[in-house]
């Protein structure tokens, strides 16, 4: 008989003894009691497991529980409650000031002042070209700030008439091009490469410097 067989027999013997003890203890119980006990034991084990194995360490949770009990003491609890009320009052005042600021901004912004005139659905009949241009002119004059005078910061960097006319002509030339398809529009890719290389030289980029052109809020990346 080898050692493995011996250990196997010893294990079966202890298992049989354990089974007899359990059966003897449960001999006086009804089936529903066995089922209820099994469910209760399972829930208890799951609860203990969830308590012990959490992302937050056991020490940290014990500290929080300790201070939670301390705050419930009459004297300490009164002090904490007073501070919490004060903090809630400060938060409420801050929130009210935020609401007031938002209301003030809403009353001053032109596009919110004309909210009732928004077109929210497609018209049954399309606009003619003169009607469309008239509508665009109406939209372009909604603002009451004369940005052309250079009195706005970080909004428009150049409103020179000659430059505007040039940009309109350039846009007209390339309005229907797509930089994602350089095989169809190689001229657009060539312009991008030239702009990138010029920018690299401005920043003293080496021969391996590179980049891409994309539009964003205040700059050309």
Number of C-alpha atoms within 10 A of each C-alpha: 5 6 7 8 10 10 11 10 11 11 12 11 12 11 12 12 12 12 12 12 12 11 12 10 10 13 9 9 10 9 10 9 12 12 11 11 12 12 12 12 12 12 12 12 12 12 11 11 11 10 13 12 10 10 6 10 11 13 9 10 12 11 11 12 12 11 10 12 12 13 16 13 11 9 10 13 15 13 12 13 13 12 12 12 11 12 12 12 12 12 12 12 12 12 12 12 12 12 12 12 12 12 11 11 12 13 12 11 12 14 15 13 12 10 9 8 9 9 8 6 6 7 8 6 6 9 11 9 9 9 11 12 12 12 12 11 11 10 11 9 9 12 11 8 11 9 15 13 8 12 11 12 8 8 11 12 12 11 12 9 10 9 11 12 11 11 12 12 12 11 12 10 10 12 10 8 15 13 15 10 11 13 10 12 15 14 14 18 19 13 12 17 16 12 14 18 18 13 16 17 12 9 10 10 13 9 9 6 13 12 13 12 14 9 8 8 7 10 7 9 11
